[in-house]
């Protein structure tokens, strides 16, 4: 009997993560999921703090391997790029997790880079949704380090969709489909020459609106939630359903 693939998700601290329950719905094959949230309940979410949790990430990866997982998927893009001075430094974080657990590990921030390269995309618009200024600038700097031409970068407040002093905690865990759609359409209008749009913020859920929005803006959307699903499917040779939009048409390996 063929073994059912088991994916272990490392979830961000003190957050109800939809990914473990959502992922089985986006692939044709039967899969199982496990979850190991980072056990840091009073986490301050400063970029310096995010960059300091490698030992906790490694422990979660080891725990998921002990639960029988075949792959570890880390949710939330800053855990790859926060305070990283190069792409190589970011990839060493994933390699450290993989070495600790002795199974493959994928990280959201690196999945975004790999997805863009799989499309052959260079010129991008970056929609940082609920990010604050430090996160916005840090993420844009990382994408530039990776060689992408970021022709537009903005947040909800930059787009005029929230107050200028809005806090991440006010929107990060409570984004609506309507607000996400308005934000994506605003960025598309502001960057008609972009070859793709990157949408970051794991609290911005795009699965239910992805295909419709790609049809409207006429370019791929590389979003933090769905690109992680693509990276998992590629690593485990799984088939993505059409709801995954243009990601379902990408080759599984490159």
Secondary structure, 3 states (H helix, E strand, C coil): CCCCEEEEEECCCCCCCCHHHHHHHCECCCEEEEECCCCCCCCCCCHHHHCCCHHHHHHHHHHHHHCCCCEEEECCCHHHHCCCCCHHHHHHHHHHHHHHHCCEEEEHHHHHHHHHHHHCCCEEEEECCCCCHHHHHHHHHHHHHCCCEEEEEECCCCCCCCCCCCCHHHHCCCCCHHHHHHHHHHHHHHCCCCCEEEECCCCCCCCCCHHHHHHHHCCEEEEHHHHHHHHHHHHHCCCECHHHHHHHHCCCCC
